Structures are given as C-alpha cells and as structure tokens.
Amino acid sequence: MKKCFHVLTKTLALLFFMIGWTHSVAAQTEQKWKSKDRNRPAPAAVDPGMPGTETSTGRAPSDAIVLFDGKDLAQWTQKDGSPAKWKVVDGYFEVVPKTKDIITKQPFGDMQLHVEFREPAPPVGEDQDRGNSGVIIMGLYEIQVLDSYQSKTYPDGQVGAVYGQYPPLVNVSRPPGQWQTYDIIFHAPRFDASGKLLRPAHVTVLQNGVLVQDNVEIHGPTATGKPYEAHAAKLPLELQDHNHPVRFRNIWVRELTDTE
C-alpha cells in the first residue's frame, strides 16, 4: 500500500510539473503576441506561380530558387564539378545514360521542393529496369523515380517511395509519356557538435497532388541502409542517372526557416 502511495505521489507530481510547464510556455507565447494582435508581423506576399500542364511548363512561386528554367543546366554540375552532361530540349532536360548523376551547385537543407518528371514512352523494361531515376535529397535521402504504371516491383522501390524504407501510401502513377509532379517537404536531420543525432530527417511527399508520404521519419541514408553519420546542415540536391532517359522540368526550391 505504501509503495502504491509513493508511485501515485510521483505520478501526480509529474503531472503538476507538466501542467505548470505548459502554462509557462503558453504564457511566454502570450507575452510575445496576443491573439488577433495587429502588430504581429504579417506573412510576406508571394506570387504562387502556375502549375505545369502537358503543354506548359508552369511557373515557380516568386520567392523560389529556380533550379531549371527550361533553357540550360547552369544550376547543375557533375559530381566532379564539370558541366552537367544531360541534354536540354524544348523546355525540359533528359538523362543521358551512363553520364552519371548531376547535383545542384547550391546546397540545401530544410526545403519545399517541386520536381516534374516524365517517364519514357513507349515503356521499356520491367521492375527496376523501367524508367528508373531518383530525387536524392542532400545526396543521401532518395525519393524514387520509376515507371510504376501497371508495372510491379518491390513496394519500397516503386515511384513515390522513400527508397528502401517506405512504400508510397498509394500508387498514383500516370501513364508513361505524361508529366508527373513531386511536391516534397523535407526537414534535414540535426546533429550536435559531437556528431550525435539530435533529430532524424522527415519528409512529406505529394505525387500528382496526392499524399504518398506523410511526414515519415527517415532512418538514415537510403542507398546504404546504414545509420546516420553527421554531415553539413546543407548539401546539394542530386538527380540520378540509372541508364534511363527520364525527363525533368520546372524544378524549384523554397528554403524553409524556423518558425517564429
């Protein structure tokens, strides 16, 4: 009975502590900005741009960093720093097989990323040998690009997957030859000064406007399956050459910062 009383006492003490802490945090928030406070900084006005269609490449939001403007690959290089070898045609660029991956000149961390891609038509191959590429965030965390329209492969390797970790919630693939979209919200991992992981990476993915990854926790580099190793807060974005002529267009990034 005495032991139960002590357990109950400790539980109540913890409960009151949490309530007090919550009130303290709420009070601090209230001191900074009152509800309906007209002096609170207003969000910046941003032109949202226009979505792409089968005949139009669309337009990025006015505050976005445009990584491909339909004209050249000036924002991209090979991994060795030499000019990107993929070809630009009619407002899109296309993987040139066996030329290796390309990366952005600018590094990124937390971001909203928009990518449009088109699988080869008519389709060639099957399983993983069918329109394979990838959007590799920070060069470490891959969102798979694959022709998964009426084509089977392992679930965590199909289009919309966090490669090798999470299958997409649904398969919303369009037929090959039609433009598809990725809208990706990515929060990079955090490490302390000693290299210890403080917070794993998280990603949300919409494919063709449909949620396929819902703020999932990435377990580490997707290509290796190994645990996290400390890395820079920002690293280049990478697109994969998997020997298939996948096309890309209308790629832009909005860097995310901590909220107020």
Buried (B, 14 or more C-beta within 10 A) or exposed (E): EEEEEEEEEEEEEEEEEEEEEEEEEEEEEEEEEEEEEEEEEEEEEEEEBEBBEEEEBBBBBEBBBBBBBBEEBEBBBBEEEEEBBBBBEEBBBBBBEEBBBBBBEBBBBBBBBBBBBBBBEEBBBEEBBBBBBBBBBBBBBBBBBBBBBEBEBEEBBBBBBBBBBBBBBEBBBBEBBEBBBBBBBBBBBBBEEEEEBEEBBBBBBBBBEBBBBEEBBBBBBBBEEEEBEEBEEBBBBBBBBBBBBBBBBBBBBBBBEEEE
